[in-house]
């Protein structure tokens, strides 16, 4: 086998090993996220309802001037 063919084969093998190593890191992190319902969910449904409410605060909240002596 010529030297250049051997070098190309080694390079391809090394590049493949690096790609496999780096792709394993991403998939391990992805597998830590679960798409299931659990007790850790807390009050997410209440938070989502509050976020999507059009007027979340009473009108008096928007009255920002504060009367003070000074």
PQR file of N, CA, C, O and H, with PARSE charges and radii, in Angstrom:
ATOM      1  N   UNK A   1       0.853  -1.171   0.000 -0.4000 1.5000
ATOM      2  CA  UNK A   1       0.000   0.000   0.000 -0.0000 2.0000
ATOM      3  C   UNK A   1       0.905   1.243   0.000  0.5500 1.7000
ATOM      4  O   UNK A   1       1.835   1.324   0.803 -0.5500 1.4000
ATOM      5  N   UNK A   2       0.642   2.213  -0.894 -0.4000 1.5000
ATOM      6  CA  UNK A   2       1.471   3.422  -0.916 -0.0000 2.0000
ATOM      7  C   UNK A   2       1.311   4.239   0.355  0.5500 1.7000
ATOM      8  O   UNK A   2       0.301   4.153   1.053 -0.5500 1.4000
ATOM      9  H   UNK A   2      -0.114   2.147  -1.546  0.4000 1.0000
ATOM     10  N   UNK A   3       2.321   5.023   0.630 -0.4000 1.5000
ATOM     11  CA  UNK A   3       2.356   5.819   1.857 -0.0000 2.0000
ATOM     12  C   UNK A   3       1.219   6.836   1.906  0.5500 1.7000
ATOM     13  O   UNK A   3       0.626   7.041   2.965 -0.5500 1.4000
ATOM     14  H   UNK A   3       3.141   5.093   0.063  0.4000 1.0000
ATOM     15  N   UNK A   4       0.907   7.473   0.782 -0.4000 1.5000
ATOM     16  CA  UNK A   4      -0.144   8.497   0.775 -0.0000 2.0000
ATOM     17  C   UNK A   4      -1.516   7.873   1.060  0.5500 1.7000
ATOM     18  O   UNK A   4      -2.341   8.487   1.736 -0.5500 1.4000
ATOM     19  H   UNK A   4       1.389   7.305  -0.079  0.4000 1.0000
ATOM     20  N   UNK A   5      -1.765   6.678   0.559 -0.4000 1.5000
ATOM     21  CA  UNK A   5      -3.040   5.996   0.819 -0.0000 2.0000
ATOM     22  C   UNK A   5      -3.145   5.628   2.286  0.5500 1.7000
ATOM     23  O   UNK A   5      -4.216   5.736   2.883 -0.5500 1.4000
ATOM     24  H   UNK A   5      -1.095   6.179   0.010  0.4000 1.0000
ATOM     25  N   UNK A   6      -2.036   5.194   2.869 -0.4000 1.5000
ATOM     26  CA  UNK A   6      -2.013   4.837   4.276 -0.0000 2.0000
ATOM     27  C   UNK A   6      -2.264   6.073   5.150  0.5500 1.7000
ATOM     28  O   UNK A   6      -2.987   5.995   6.143 -0.5500 1.4000
ATOM     29  H   UNK A   6      -1.166   5.106   2.384  0.4000 1.0000
ATOM     30  N   UNK A   7      -1.670   7.205   4.783 -0.4000 1.5000
ATOM     31  CA  UNK A   7      -1.872   8.449   5.530 -0.0000 2.0000
ATOM     32  C   UNK A   7      -3.324   8.920   5.435  0.5500 1.7000
ATOM     33  O   UNK A   7      -3.893   9.396   6.418 -0.5500 1.4000
ATOM     34  H   UNK A   7      -1.083   7.268   3.976  0.4000 1.0000
ATOM     35  N   UNK A   8      -3.919   8.787   4.250 -0.4000 1.5000
ATOM     36  CA  UNK A   8      -5.325   9.182   4.082 -0.0000 2.0000
ATOM     37  C   UNK A   8      -6.235   8.298   4.923  0.5500 1.7000
ATOM     38  O   UNK A   8      -7.208   8.776   5.506 -0.5500 1.4000
ATOM     39  H   UNK A   8      -3.457   8.401   3.451  0.4000 1.0000
ATOM     40  N   UNK A   9      -5.921   7.023   4.985 -0.4000 1.5000
ATOM     41  CA  UNK A   9      -6.731   6.095   5.773 -0.0000 2.0000
ATOM     42  C   UNK A   9      -6.608   6.418   7.262  0.5500 1.7000
ATOM     43  O   UNK A   9      -7.605   6.390   7.984 -0.5500 1.4000
ATOM     44  H   UNK A   9      -5.131   6.634   4.511  0.4000 1.0000
ATOM     45  N   UNK A  10      -5.410   6.721   7.720 -0.4000 1.5000
ATOM     46  CA  UNK A  10      -5.219   7.086   9.125 -0.0000 2.0000
ATOM     47  C   UNK A  10      -5.944   8.386   9.461  0.5500 1.7000
ATOM     48  O   UNK A  10      -6.558   8.515  10.520 -0.5500 1.4000
ATOM     49  H   UNK A  10      -4.600   6.744   7.134  0.4000 1.0000
ATOM     50  N   UNK A  11      -5.861   9.358   8.528 -0.4000 1.5000
ATOM     51  CA  UNK A  11      -6.543  10.633   8.753 -0.0000 2.0000
ATOM     52  C   UNK A  11      -8.055  10.431   8.833  0.5500 1.7000
ATOM     53  O   UNK A  11      -8.715  10.994   9.706 -0.5500 1.4000
ATOM     54  H   UNK A  11      -5.362   9.253   7.668  0.4000 1.0000
ATOM     55  N   UNK A  12      -8.595   9.632   7.927 -0.4000 1.5000
ATOM     56  CA  UNK A  12     -10.042   9.377   7.932 -0.0000 2.0000
ATOM     57  C   UNK A  12     -10.459   8.653   9.202  0.5500 1.7000
ATOM     58  O   UNK A  12     -11.511   8.954   9.764 -0.5500 1.4000
ATOM     59  H   UNK A  12      -8.059   9.174   7.218  0.4000 1.0000
ATOM     60  N   UNK A  13      -9.663   7.717   9.657 -0.4000 1.5000
ATOM     61  CA  UNK A  13      -9.962   6.986  10.883 -0.0000 2.0000
ATOM     62  C   UNK A  13      -9.904   7.911  12.095  0.5500 1.7000
ATOM     63  O   UNK A  13     -10.766   7.844  12.971 -0.5500 1.4000
ATOM     64  H   UNK A  13      -8.808   7.472   9.201  0.4000 1.0000
ATOM     65  N   UNK A  14      -8.894   8.770  12.148 -0.4000 1.5000
ATOM     66  CA  UNK A  14      -8.776   9.723  13.256 -0.0000 2.0000
ATOM     67  C   UNK A  14      -9.907  10.737  13.249  0.5500 1.7000
ATOM     68  O   UNK A  14     -10.452  11.063  14.304 -0.5500 1.4000
ATOM     69  H   UNK A  14      -8.193   8.825  11.436  0.4000 1.0000
ATOM     70  N   UNK A  15     -10.265  11.238  12.080 -0.4000 1.5000
ATOM     71  CA  UNK A  15     -11.370  12.187  11.974 -0.0000 2.0000
ATOM     72  C   UNK A  15     -12.686  11.540  12.386  0.5500 1.7000
ATOM     73  O   UNK A  15     -13.511  12.166  13.051 -0.5500 1.4000
ATOM     74  H   UNK A  15      -9.822  10.973  11.223  0.4000 1.0000
ATOM     75  N   UNK A  16     -12.877  10.295  11.991 -0.4000 1.5000
ATOM     76  CA  UNK A  16     -14.088   9.574  12.394 -0.0000 2.0000
ATOM     77  C   UNK A  16     -14.158   9.386  13.903  0.5500 1.7000
ATOM     78  O   UNK A  16     -15.235   9.494  14.489 -0.5500 1.4000
ATOM     79  H   UNK A  16     -12.207   9.786  11.450  0.4000 1.0000
ATOM     80  N   UNK A  17     -13.038   9.109  14.532 -0.4000 1.5000
ATOM     81  CA  UNK A  17     -13.014   8.940  15.987 -0.0000 2.0000
ATOM     82  C   UNK A  17     -13.346  10.251  16.694  0.5500 1.7000
ATOM     83  O   UNK A  17     -14.065  10.253  17.693 -0.5500 1.4000
ATOM     84  H   UNK A  17     -12.163   9.022  14.056  0.4000 1.0000
ATOM     85  N   UNK A  18     -12.828  11.362  16.182 -0.4000 1.5000
ATOM     86  CA  UNK A  18     -13.116  12.668  16.785 -0.0000 2.0000
ATOM     87  C   UNK A  18     -14.593  13.002  16.638  0.5500 1.7000
ATOM     88  O   UNK A  18     -15.221  13.471  17.587 -0.5500 1.4000
ATOM     89  H   UNK A  18     -12.244  11.360  15.370  0.4000 1.0000
ATOM     90  N   UNK A  19     -15.150  12.765  15.460 -0.4000 1.5000
ATOM     91  CA  UNK A  19     -16.568  13.052  15.219 -0.0000 2.0000
ATOM     92  C   UNK A  19     -17.443  12.205  16.137  0.5500 1.7000
ATOM     93  O   UNK A  19     -18.401  12.720  16.714 -0.5500 1.4000
ATOM     94  H   UNK A  19     -14.640  12.384  14.689  0.4000 1.0000
ATOM     95  N   UNK A  20     -17.142  10.948  16.281 -0.4000 1.5000
ATOM     96  CA  UNK A  20     -17.934  10.082  17.163 -0.0000 2.0000
ATOM     97  C   UNK A  20     -17.823  10.516  18.622  0.5500 1.7000
ATOM     98  O   UNK A  20     -18.805  10.465  19.363 -0.5500 1.4000
ATOM     99  H   UNK A  20     -16.364  10.530  15.813  0.4000 1.0000
ATOM    100  N   UNK A  21     -16.647  10.936  19.029 -0.4000 1.5000
ATOM    101  CA  UNK A  21     -16.453  11.386  20.411 -0.0000 2.0000
ATOM    102  C   UNK A  21     -17.265  12.646  20.686  0.5500 1.7000
ATOM    103  O   UNK A  21     -17.935  12.741  21.715 -0.5500 1.4000
ATOM    104  H   UNK A  21     -15.850  10.977  18.427  0.4000 1.0000
ATOM    105  N   UNK A  22     -17.211  13.600  19.783 -0.4000 1.5000
ATOM    106  CA  UNK A  22     -17.926  14.858  19.993 -0.0000 2.0000
ATOM    107  C   UNK A  22     -19.439  14.683  19.874  0.5500 1.7000
ATOM    108  O   UNK A  22     -20.189  15.367  20.570 -0.5500 1.4000
ATOM    109  H   UNK A  22     -16.667  13.523  18.947  0.4000 1.0000
ATOM    110  N   UNK A  23     -19.893  13.800  19.025 -0.4000 1.5000
ATOM    111  CA  UNK A  23     -21.335  13.595  18.888 -0.0000 2.0000
ATOM    112  C   UNK A  23     -21.896  12.882  20.112  0.5500 1.7000
ATOM    113  O   UNK A  23     -23.074  13.050  20.426 -0.5500 1.4000
ATOM    114  H   UNK A  23     -19.284  13.244  18.460  0.4000 1.0000
ATOM    115  N   UNK A  24     -21.104  12.107  20.798 -0.4000 1.5000
ATOM    116  CA  UNK A  24     -21.562  11.433  22.010 -0.0000 2.0000
ATOM    117  C   UNK A  24     -21.832  12.395  23.148  0.5500 1.7000
ATOM    118  O   UNK A  24     -22.701  12.132  23.980 -0.5500 1.4000
ATOM    119  H   UNK A  24     -20.147  11.970  20.544  0.4000 1.0000
ATOM    120  N   UNK A  25     -21.106  13.513  23.207 -0.4000 1.5000
ATOM    121  CA  UNK A  25     -21.311  14.499  24.270 -0.0000 2.0000
ATOM    122  C   UNK A  25     -22.669  15.158  24.140  0.5500 1.7000
ATOM    123  O   UNK A  25     -23.364  15.347  25.138 -0.5500 1.4000
ATOM    124  H   UNK A  25     -20.401  13.728  22.531  0.4000 1.0000
ATOM    125  N   UNK A  26     -23.052  15.507  22.938 -0.4000 1.5000
ATOM    126  CA  UNK A  26     -24.324  16.173  22.723 -0.0000 2.0000
ATOM    127  C   UNK A  26     -25.505  15.260  22.985  0.5500 1.7000
ATOM    128  O   UNK A  26     -26.509  15.696  23.548 -0.5500 1.4000
ATOM    129  H   UNK A  26     -22.488  15.354  22.127  0.4000 1.0000
ATOM    130  N   UNK A  27     -25.405  14.013  22.590 -0.4000 1.5000
ATOM    131  CA  UNK A  27     -26.540  13.108  22.775 -0.0000 2.0000
ATOM    132  C   UNK A  27     -26.720  12.757  24.252  0.5500 1.7000
ATOM    133  O   UNK A  27     -27.848  12.533  24.694 -0.5500 1.4000
ATOM    134  H   UNK A  27     -24.590  13.658  22.132  0.4000 1.0000
ATOM    135  N   UNK A  28     -25.638  12.703  25.019 -0.4000 1.5000
ATOM    136  CA  UNK A  28     -25.768  12.404  26.445 -0.0000 2.0000
ATOM    137  C   UNK A  28     -26.508  13.529  27.150  0.5500 1.7000
ATOM    138  O   UNK A  28     -27.327  13.272  28.032 -0.5500 1.4000
ATOM    139  H   UNK A  28     -24.722  12.885  24.660  0.4000 1.0000
ATOM    140  N   UNK A  29     -26.229  14.779  26.771 -0.4000 1.5000
ATOM    141  CA  UNK A  29     -26.924  15.911  27.374 -0.0000 2.0000
ATOM    142  C   UNK A  29     -28.385  15.918  26.947  0.5500 1.7000
ATOM    143  O   UNK A  29     -29.261  16.249  27.746 -0.5500 1.4000
ATOM    144  H   UNK A  29     -25.564  14.988  26.054  0.4000 1.0000
ATOM    145  N   UNK A  30     -28.656  15.562  25.711 -0.4000 1.5000
ATOM    146  CA  UNK A  30     -30.030  15.543  25.212 -0.0000 2.0000
ATOM    147  C   UNK A  30     -30.869  14.504  25.953  0.5500 1.7000
ATOM    148  O   UNK A  30     -32.052  14.729  26.209 -0.5500 1.4000
ATOM    149  H   UNK A  30     -27.944  15.293  25.062  0.4000 1.0000
ATOM    150  N   UNK A  31     -30.272  13.388  26.292 -0.4000 1.5000
ATOM    151  CA  UNK A  31     -31.023  12.325  26.952 -0.0000 2.0000
ATOM    152  C   UNK A  31     -31.356  12.657  28.400  0.5500 1.7000
ATOM    153  O   UNK A  31     -32.177  11.965  29.003 -0.5500 1.4000
ATOM    154  H   UNK A  31     -29.311  13.205  26.084  0.4000 1.0000
ATOM    155  N   UNK A  32     -30.751  13.690  28.981 -0.4000 1.5000
ATOM    156  CA  UNK A  32     -31.063  14.080  30.355 -0.0000 2.0000
ATOM    157  C   UNK A  32     -32.357  14.853  30.471  0.5500 1.7000
ATOM    158  O   UNK A  32     -32.860  15.033  31.580 -0.5500 1.4000
ATOM    159  H   UNK A  32     -30.085  14.252  28.492  0.4000 1.0000
ATOM    160  N   UNK A  33     -32.916  15.317  29.360 -0.4000 1.5000
ATOM    161  CA  UNK A  33     -34.163  16.079  29.377 -0.0000 2.0000
ATOM    162  C   UNK A  33     -35.326  15.123  29.113  0.5500 1.7000
ATOM    163  O   UNK A  33     -35.341  14.409  28.111 -0.5500 1.4000
ATOM    164  H   UNK A  33     -32.508  15.171  28.459  0.4000 1.0000
ATOM    165  N   UNK A  34     -36.289  15.120  30.018 -0.4000 1.5000
ATOM    166  CA  UNK A  34     -37.406  14.200  29.912 -0.0000 2.0000
ATOM    167  C   UNK A  34     -38.648  14.953  29.456  0.5500 1.7000
ATOM    168  O   UNK A  34     -38.878  16.086  29.880 -0.5500 1.4000
ATOM    169  H   UNK A  34     -36.276  15.700  30.833  0.4000 1.0000
ATOM    170  N   UNK A  35     -39.436  14.341  28.610 -0.4000 1.5000
ATOM    171  CA  UNK A  35     -40.695  14.915  28.163 -0.0000 2.0000
ATOM    172  C   UNK A  35     -41.852  14.171  28.819  0.5500 1.7000
ATOM    173  O   UNK A  35     -42.763  13.701  28.137 -0.5500 1.4000
ATOM    174  H   UNK A  35     -39.248  13.421  28.265  0.4000 1.0000
ATOM    175  N   UNK A  36     -41.812  14.069  30.118 -0.4000 1.5000
ATOM    176  CA  UNK A  36     -42.865  13.376  30.839 -0.0000 2.0000
ATOM    177  C   UNK A  36     -43.411  14.280  31.926  0.5500 1.7000
ATOM    178  O   UNK A  36     -42.774  15.259  32.315 -0.5500 1.4000
ATOM    179  H   UNK A  36     -41.073  14.451  30.672  0.4000 1.0000
ATOM    180  N   UNK A  37     -44.583  13.948  32.408 -0.4000 1.5000
ATOM    181  CA  UNK A  37     -45.193  14.693  33.492 -0.0000 2.0000
ATOM    182  C   UNK A  37     -44.716  14.097  34.802  0.5500 1.7000
ATOM    183  O   UNK A  37     -44.758  12.881  34.989 -0.5500 1.4000
ATOM    184  H   UNK A  37     -45.100  13.152  32.092  0.4000 1.0000
ATOM    185  N   UNK A  38     -44.261  14.952  35.712 -0.4000 1.5000
ATOM    186  CA  UNK A  38     -43.786  14.463  36.990 -0.0000 2.0000
ATOM    187  C   UNK A  38     -44.183  15.435  38.088  0.5500 1.7000
ATOM    188  O   UNK A  38     -44.766  16.485  37.821 -0.5500 1.4000
ATOM    189  H   UNK A  38     -44.227  15.940  35.560  0.4000 1.0000
ATOM    190  N   UNK A  39     -43.865  15.080  39.310 -0.4000 1.5000
ATOM    191  CA  UNK A  39     -44.176  15.935  40.443 -0.0000 2.0000
ATOM    192  C   UNK A  39     -43.270  17.165  40.492  0.5500 1.7000
ATOM    193  O   UNK A  39     -43.547  18.112  41.228 -0.5500 1.4000
ATOM    194  H   UNK A  39     -43.392  14.226  39.527  0.4000 1.0000
ATOM    195  N   UNK A  40     -42.198  17.152  39.717 -0.4000 1.5000
ATOM    196  CA  UNK A  40     -41.293  18.292  39.689 -0.0000 2.0000
ATOM    197  C   UNK A  40     -41.862  19.449  38.869  0.5500 1.7000
ATOM    198  O   UNK A  40     -41.270  20.527  38.829 -0.5500 1.4000
ATOM    199  H   UNK A  40     -41.973  16.382  39.119  0.4000 1.0000
ATOM    200  N   UNK A  41     -42.993  19.236  38.224 -0.4000 1.5000
ATOM    201  CA  UNK A  41     -43.579  20.261  37.378 -0.0000 2.0000
ATOM    202  C   UNK A  41     -44.031  21.476  38.157  0.5500 1.7000
ATOM    203  O   UNK A  41     -44.038  22.581  37.614 -0.5500 1.4000
ATOM    204  H   UNK A  41     -43.474  18.360  38.257  0.4000 1.0000
ATOM    205  N   UNK A  42     -44.406  21.308  39.411 -0.4000 1.5000
ATOM    206  CA  UNK A  42     -44.815  22.434  40.242 -0.0000 2.0000
ATOM    207  C   UNK A  42     -46.108  23.050  39.747  0.5500 1.7000
ATOM    208  O   UNK A  42     -47.044  22.341  39.377 -0.5500 1.4000
ATOM    209  H   UNK A  42     -44.400  20.410  39.852  0.4000 1.0000
ATOM    210  N   UNK A  43     -46.155  24.372  39.741 -0.4000 1.5000
ATOM    211  CA  UNK A  43     -47.340  25.091  39.318 -0.0000 2.0000
ATOM    212  C   UNK A  43     -47.140  25.690  37.933  0.5500 1.7000
ATOM    213  O   UNK A  43     -47.475  26.853  37.710 -0.5500 1.4000
ATOM    214  H   UNK A  43     -45.395  24.948  40.041  0.4000 1.0000
ATOM    215  N   UNK A  44     -46.616  24.935  37.026 -0.4000 1.5000
ATOM    216  CA  UNK A  44     -46.339  25.448  35.690 -0.0000 2.0000
ATOM    217  C   UNK A  44     -47.620  25.879  34.988  0.5500 1.7000
ATOM    218  O   UNK A  44     -47.620  26.876  34.267 -0.5500 1.4000
ATOM    219  H   UNK A  44     -46.344  23.990  37.207  0.4000 1.0000
ATOM    220  N   UNK A  45     -48.704  25.148  35.185 -0.4000 1.5000
ATOM    221  CA  UNK A  45     -49.944  25.528  34.520 -0.0000 2.0000
ATOM    222  C   UNK A  45     -50.457  26.872  35.045  0.5500 1.7000
ATOM    223  O   UNK A  45     -51.020  27.657  34.281 -0.5500 1.4000
ATOM    224  H   UNK A  45     -48.704  24.338  35.771  0.4000 1.0000
ATOM    225  N   UNK A  46     -50.269  27.140  36.325 -0.4000 1.5000
ATOM    226  CA  UNK A  46     -50.676  28.437  36.877 -0.0000 2.0000
ATOM    227  C   UNK A  46     -49.763  29.558  36.368  0.5500 1.7000
ATOM    228  O   UNK A  46     -50.237  30.657  36.080 -0.5500 1.4000
ATOM    229  H   UNK A  46     -49.812  26.502  36.945  0.4000 1.0000
ATOM    230  N   UNK A  47     -48.479  29.291  36.258 -0.4000 1.5000
ATOM    231  CA  UNK A  47     -47.547  30.294  35.745 -0.0000 2.0000
ATOM    232  C   UNK A  47     -47.872  30.620  34.293  0.5500 1.7000
ATOM    233  O   UNK A  47     -47.857  31.790  33.909 -0.5500 1.4000
ATOM    234  H   UNK A  47     -48.095  28.399  36.493  0.4000 1.0000
ATOM    235  N   UNK A  48     -48.162  29.617  33.487 -0.4000 1.5000
ATOM    236  CA  UNK A  48     -48.506  29.854  32.090 -0.0000 2.0000
ATOM    237  C   UNK A  48     -49.800  30.645  31.969  0.5500 1.7000
ATOM    238  O   UNK A  48     -49.919  31.504  31.095 -0.5500 1.4000
ATOM    239  H   UNK A  48     -48.173  28.667  33.799  0.4000 1.0000
ATOM    240  N   UNK A  49     -50.760  30.369  32.827 -0.4000 1.5000
ATOM    241  CA  UNK A  49     -52.012  31.126  32.802 -0.0000 2.0000
ATOM    242  C   UNK A  49     -51.753  32.581  33.165  0.5500 1.7000
ATOM    243  O   UNK A  49     -52.315  33.477  32.536 -0.5500 1.4000
ATOM    244  H   UNK A  49     -50.663  29.671  33.536  0.4000 1.0000
ATOM    245  N   UNK A  50     -50.924  32.833  34.154 -0.4000 1.5000
ATOM    246  CA  UNK A  50     -50.603  34.205  34.551 -0.0000 2.0000
ATOM    247  C   UNK A  50     -49.838  34.953  33.488  0.5500 1.7000
ATOM    248  O   UNK A  50     -50.056  36.148  33.294 -0.5500 1.4000
ATOM    249  H   UNK A  50     -50.467  32.105  34.666  0.4000 1.0000
ATOM    250  N   UNK A  51     -48.952  34.278  32.802 -0.4000 1.5000
ATOM    251  CA  UNK A  51     -48.158  34.920  31.754 -0.0000 2.0000
ATOM    252  C   UNK A  51     -49.038  35.302  30.571  0.5500 1.7000
ATOM    253  O   UNK A  51     -48.831  36.346  29.954 -0.5500 1.4000
ATOM    254  H   UNK A  51     -48.775  33.307  32.960  0.4000 1.0000
ATOM    255  N   UNK A  52     -50.009  34.469  30.255 -0.4000 1.5000
ATOM    256  CA  UNK A  52     -50.841  34.704  29.080 -0.0000 2.0000
ATOM    257  C   UNK A  52     -52.067  35.559  29.372  0.5500 1.7000
ATOM    258  O   UNK A  52     -52.847  35.841  28.462 -0.5500 1.4000
ATOM    259  H   UNK A  52     -50.178  33.620  30.756  0.4000 1.0000
ATOM    260  N   UNK A  53     -52.251  35.975  30.616 -0.4000 1.5000
ATOM    261  CA  UNK A  53     -53.367  36.849  30.953 -0.0000 2.0000
ATOM    262  C   UNK A  53     -53.096  38.233  30.378  0.5500 1.7000
ATOM    263  O   UNK A  53     -51.984  38.749  30.496 -0.5500 1.4000
ATOM    264  H   UNK A  53     -51.618  35.746  31.354  0.4000 1.0000
ATOM    265  N   UNK A  54     -54.110  38.837  29.755 -0.4000 1.5000
ATOM    266  CA  UNK A  54     -53.909  40.128  29.095 -0.0000 2.0000
ATOM    267  C   UNK A  54     -53.642  41.223  30.114  0.5500 1.7000
ATOM    268  O   UNK A  54     -52.648  41.938  29.990 -0.5500 1.4000
ATOM    269  H   UNK A  54     -55.012  38.418  29.659  0.4000 1.0000
ATOM    270  N   UNK A  55     -54.486  41.374  31.103 -0.4000 1.5000
ATOM    271  CA  UNK A  55     -54.298  42.369  32.161 -0.0000 2.0000
ATOM    272  C   UNK A  55     -54.051  41.625  33.460  0.5500 1.7000
ATOM    273  O   UNK A  55     -54.994  41.233  34.147 -0.5500 1.4000
ATOM    274  H   UNK A  55     -55.294  40.792  31.203  0.4000 1.0000
ATOM    275  N   UNK A  56     -52.804  41.433  33.792 -0.4000 1.5000
ATOM    276  CA  UNK A  56     -52.473  40.635  34.965 -0.0000 2.0000
ATOM    277  C   UNK A  56     -52.577  41.437  36.267  0.5500 1.7000
ATOM    278  O   UNK A  56     -52.666  40.840  37.340 -0.5500 1.4000
ATOM    279  H   UNK A  56     -52.038  41.751  33.233  0.4000 1.0000
ATOM    280  N   UNK A  57     -52.568  42.773  36.199 -0.4000 1.5000
ATOM    281  CA  UNK A  57     -52.564  43.601  37.398 -0.0000 2.0000
ATOM    282  C   UNK A  57     -53.795  44.502  37.411  0.5500 1.7000
ATOM    283  O   UNK A  57     -54.310  44.845  36.347 -0.5500 1.4000
ATOM    284  H   UNK A  57     -52.496  43.257  35.327  0.4000 1.0000
ATOM    285  N   UNK A  58     -54.284  44.898  38.599 -0.4000 1.5000
ATOM    286  CA  UNK A  58     -55.399  45.837  38.666 -0.0000 2.0000
ATOM    287  C   UNK A  58     -54.974  47.228  38.183  0.5500 1.7000
ATOM    288  O   UNK A  58     -53.781  47.527  38.130 -0.5500 1.4000
ATOM    289  H   UNK A  58     -53.866  44.619  39.463  0.4000 1.0000
ATOM    290  N   UNK A  59     -55.958  48.089  37.828 -0.4000 1.5000
ATOM    291  CA  UNK A  59     -55.644  49.419  37.298 -0.0000 2.0000
ATOM    292  C   UNK A  59     -54.840  50.274  38.271  0.5500 1.7000
ATOM    293  O   UNK A  59     -54.010  51.073  37.838 -0.5500 1.4000
ATOM    294  H   UNK A  59     -56.927  47.846  37.872  0.4000 1.0000
ATOM    295  N   UNK A  60     -55.062  50.127  39.555 -0.4000 1.5000
ATOM    296  CA  UNK A  60     -54.347  50.942  40.542 -0.0000 2.0000
ATOM    297  C   UNK A  60     -52.840  50.697  40.510  0.5500 1.7000
ATOM    298  O   UNK A  60     -52.068  51.543  40.960 -0.5500 1.4000
ATOM    299  H   UNK A  60     -55.736  49.478  39.907  0.4000 1.0000
ATOM    300  N   UNK A  61     -52.425  49.575  39.996 -0.4000 1.5000
ATOM    301  CA  UNK A  61     -51.009  49.260  39.912 -0.0000 2.0000
ATOM    302  C   UNK A  61     -50.281  50.223  38.987  0.5500 1.7000
ATOM    303  O   UNK A  61     -49.109  50.530  39.208 -0.5500 1.4000
ATOM    304  H   UNK A  61     -53.052  48.887  39.631  0.4000 1.0000
ATOM    305  N   UNK A  62     -50.962  50.699  37.957 -0.4000 1.5000
ATOM    306  CA  UNK A  62     -50.333  51.573  36.975 -0.0000 2.0000
ATOM    307  C   UNK A  62     -50.290  53.035  37.432  0.5500 1.7000
ATOM    308  O   UNK A  62     -49.739  53.875  36.720 -0.5500 1.4000
ATOM    309  H   UNK A  62     -51.914  50.449  37.777  0.4000 1.0000
ATOM    310  N   UNK A  63     -50.848  53.355  38.585 -0.4000 1.5000
ATOM    311  CA  UNK A  63     -50.802  54.705  39.131 -0.0000 2.0000
ATOM    312  C   UNK A  63     -49.478  54.860  39.885  0.5500 1.7000
ATOM    313  O   UNK A  63     -49.404  54.610  41.088 -0.5500 1.4000
ATOM    314  H   UNK A  63     -51.295  52.673  39.163  0.4000 1.0000
ATOM    315  N   UNK A  64     -48.442  55.274  39.163 -0.4000 1.5000
ATOM    316  CA  UNK A  64     -47.097  55.280  39.740 -0.0000 2.0000
ATOM    317  C   UNK A  64     -46.686  56.552  40.469  0.5500 1.7000
ATOM    318  O   UNK A  64     -45.753  56.483  41.269 -0.5500 1.4000
ATOM    319  H   UNK A  64     -48.502  55.478  38.186  0.4000 1.0000
ATOM    320  N   UNK A  65     -47.317  57.722  40.253 -0.4000 1.5000
ATOM    321  CA  UNK A  65     -46.875  58.896  41.007 -0.0000 2.0000
ATOM    322  C   UNK A  65     -47.128  58.712  42.501  0.5500 1.7000
ATOM    323  O   UNK A  65     -48.211  58.285  42.900 -0.5500 1.4000
ATOM    324  H   UNK A  65     -48.075  57.778  39.604  0.4000 1.0000
ATOM    325  N   UNK A  66     -46.146  59.030  43.316 -0.4000 1.5000
ATOM    326  CA  UNK A  66     -46.253  58.867  44.756 -0.0000 2.0000
ATOM    327  C   UNK A  66     -46.303  60.263  45.385  0.5500 1.7000
ATOM    328  O   UNK A  66     -45.401  61.077  45.187 -0.5500 1.4000
ATOM    329  H   UNK A  66     -45.266  59.377  42.993  0.4000 1.0000
ATOM    330  N   UNK A  67     -47.388  60.531  46.156 -0.4000 1.5000
ATOM    331  CA  UNK A  67     -47.520  61.819  46.832 -0.0000 2.0000
ATOM    332  C   UNK A  67     -46.600  61.830  48.051  0.5500 1.7000
ATOM    333  O   UNK A  67     -46.651  60.935  48.894 -0.5500 1.4000
ATOM    334  H   UNK A  67     -48.121  59.870  46.316  0.4000 1.0000
ATOM    335  N   UNK A  68     -45.760  62.858  48.126 -0.4000 1.5000
ATOM    336  CA  UNK A  68     -44.841  62.971  49.262 -0.0000 2.0000
ATOM    337  C   UNK A  68     -44.455  64.429  49.461  0.5500 1.7000
ATOM    338  O   UNK A  68     -44.466  65.213  48.512 -0.5500 1.4000
ATOM    339  H   UNK A  68     -45.718  63.586  47.441  0.4000 1.0000
ATOM    340  N   UNK A  69     -44.117  64.793  50.684 -0.4000 1.5000
ATOM    341  CA  UNK A  69     -43.589  66.123  50.956 -0.0000 2.0000
ATOM    342  C   UNK A  69     -42.111  66.127  50.607  0.5500 1.7000
ATOM    343  O   UNK A  69     -41.355  65.259  51.044 -0.5500 1.4000
ATOM    344  H   UNK A  69     -44.109  64.156  51.455  0.4000 1.0000
ATOM    345  N   UNK A  70     -41.727  67.066  49.852 -0.4000 1.5000
ATOM    346  CA  UNK A  70     -40.325  67.046  49.601 -0.0000 2.0000
ATOM    347  C   UNK A  70     -39.905  67.883  48.516  0.5500 1.7000
ATOM    348  O   UNK A  70     -38.715  67.945  48.208 -0.5500 1.4000
ATOM    349  H   UNK A  70     -42.341  67.771  49.497  0.4000 1.0000
TER
END
